[in-house]
């Protein structure tokens, strides 16, 4: 089994510095688990996430899917901040509960320039997924110097 290039603690520290609005005290995002090519991320529930009808907005779930993929990529390749999303396709499967969301991401392909992964999002404590995303990240060329 391949060890991750960055630990959960290293990723949490890096992301809190780079994205304090998301990973700071009020952002509500936390990394629960990380390994090479996979991670689990929690988005704490906040009433501001609700849209008409009392459901958590798609924007929140899309953001959670995207950041989960970023974490899985960085855990696998190391600190490469300029890795960016090139595609994200999401299916909203059912109405999420008004509670924390849990995203589980796994990389399907990790190449030198592209990573492809899938993210399954569930409401905390639920078995059935509320959303499923497939996403691609572009990895910048690494210099050998």
C-alpha positions as CSV (number, residue, x, y, z in Angstrom):
1,X,0.0,0.0,0.0
2,X,1.3,3.4,-0.9
3,X,1.6,6.0,1.9
4,X,0.1,9.4,1.3
5,X,2.5,12.2,0.5
6,X,0.8,14.5,3.0
7,X,-0.9,13.5,6.2
8,X,-4.3,14.6,7.4
9,X,-2.7,17.1,9.7
10,X,-0.4,18.5,7.0
11,X,-3.3,18.9,4.6
12,X,-5.5,20.5,7.3
13,X,-2.8,23.1,8.2
14,X,-2.0,23.9,4.5
15,X,-5.7,24.3,3.6
16,X,-6.4,26.4,6.7
17,X,-3.6,28.8,5.6
18,X,-4.6,28.9,1.9
19,X,-8.4,28.8,2.3
20,X,-9.2,30.2,5.8
21,X,-12.8,30.9,4.7
22,X,-13.4,27.2,4.2
23,X,-11.0,25.5,6.6
24,X,-10.8,28.1,9.4
25,X,-12.8,28.0,12.6
26,X,-16.0,29.2,10.9
27,X,-15.7,27.4,7.5
28,X,-17.0,24.0,8.7
29,X,-14.8,21.8,6.6
30,X,-12.7,19.1,8.2
31,X,-10.6,16.2,6.9
32,X,-11.7,13.0,8.7
33,X,-9.4,10.6,6.9
34,X,-6.7,10.6,4.2
35,X,-4.8,8.0,2.4
36,X,-3.1,7.7,-1.0
37,X,-5.8,8.2,-3.7
38,X,-8.7,8.7,-1.2
39,X,-10.1,10.8,1.5
40,X,-13.2,11.5,3.6
41,X,-14.2,15.1,4.3
42,X,-17.0,16.5,6.5
43,X,-18.9,19.7,5.8
44,X,-20.6,20.8,9.1
45,X,-24.2,21.8,8.6
46,X,-25.1,25.4,8.8
47,X,-28.7,26.9,8.2
48,X,-27.2,29.3,5.7
49,X,-26.7,26.3,3.4
50,X,-30.5,25.8,3.0
51,X,-32.3,26.8,-0.2
52,X,-36.1,27.1,-0.6
53,X,-37.7,23.8,0.2
54,X,-35.4,23.2,3.2
55,X,-32.7,21.3,1.3
56,X,-29.0,21.9,1.4
57,X,-28.1,23.8,-1.8
58,X,-26.3,22.1,-4.7
59,X,-23.6,24.7,-4.5
60,X,-22.6,23.4,-1.1
61,X,-22.5,19.8,-2.3
62,X,-20.5,20.8,-5.5
63,X,-18.0,22.7,-3.4
64,X,-17.6,19.7,-1.0
65,X,-17.1,17.4,-4.0
66,X,-14.4,19.7,-5.5
67,X,-12.5,20.2,-2.3
68,X,-12.6,16.5,-1.5
69,X,-11.0,15.8,-4.9
70,X,-8.3,18.5,-4.3
71,X,-7.5,16.8,-1.0
72,X,-7.2,13.3,-2.5
73,X,-5.0,14.7,-5.3
74,X,-2.7,16.6,-2.9
75,X,-2.5,13.6,-0.5
76,X,-1.3,11.5,-3.5
77,X,1.1,13.9,-5.2
78,X,2.2,16.3,-2.4
79,X,1.9,20.0,-2.1
80,X,1.1,21.2,-5.6
81,X,-1.2,24.1,-5.0
82,X,-1.8,24.9,-8.7
83,X,-3.6,21.6,-9.4
84,X,-7.0,22.8,-10.6
85,X,-10.4,21.4,-11.5
86,X,-10.9,20.9,-15.3
87,X,-14.3,19.1,-15.0
88,X,-16.9,18.4,-12.4
89,X,-20.1,16.5,-13.2
90,X,-22.5,15.9,-10.3
91,X,-25.8,14.0,-10.0
92,X,-28.1,15.0,-7.1
93,X,-29.7,11.8,-6.0
94,X,-32.0,12.7,-3.1
95,X,-32.7,15.5,-0.6
96,X,-30.0,15.6,2.0
97,X,-30.9,15.9,5.7
98,X,-30.3,19.1,7.6
99,X,-27.1,17.8,9.1
100,X,-23.4,17.4,8.3
101,X,-22.5,16.1,4.9
102,X,-19.8,13.4,4.5
103,X,-17.8,13.1,1.2
104,X,-15.8,10.1,0.3
105,X,-13.4,10.5,-2.6
106,X,-11.3,8.0,-4.4
107,X,-9.1,8.6,-7.4
108,X,-9.8,6.3,-10.4
109,X,-6.7,7.4,-12.3
110,X,-3.7,9.4,-11.2
111,X,-1.4,10.3,-14.1
112,X,1.4,12.8,-14.4
113,X,-0.9,15.6,-15.8
114,X,-4.5,14.5,-15.0
115,X,-6.3,12.9,-12.1
116,X,-9.8,11.5,-12.4
117,X,-11.9,10.7,-9.3
118,X,-15.3,10.1,-8.0
119,X,-17.0,11.5,-4.9
120,X,-19.9,10.1,-3.0
121,X,-21.7,12.5,-0.6
122,X,-24.0,11.3,2.2
123,X,-25.9,13.0,5.0
124,X,-24.2,12.1,8.3
125,X,-25.6,8.7,9.5
126,X,-27.3,7.8,6.3
127,X,-26.4,4.9,4.0
128,X,-27.9,6.2,0.8
129,X,-25.9,8.8,-1.1
130,X,-27.4,12.3,-1.7
131,X,-25.0,13.1,-4.6
132,X,-22.3,11.5,-6.8
133,X,-19.7,13.5,-8.7
134,X,-17.0,12.6,-11.2
135,X,-14.2,15.2,-11.5
136,X,-11.0,15.7,-13.3
137,X,-8.0,17.7,-12.1
138,X,-5.1,19.1,-14.1
139,X,-1.8,18.6,-12.5
140,X,0.9,21.2,-13.5
141,X,4.2,19.9,-14.8
142,X,6.7,19.5,-12.0
143,X,10.2,20.8,-12.4
144,X,13.1,18.6,-11.4
145,X,15.0,21.5,-9.9
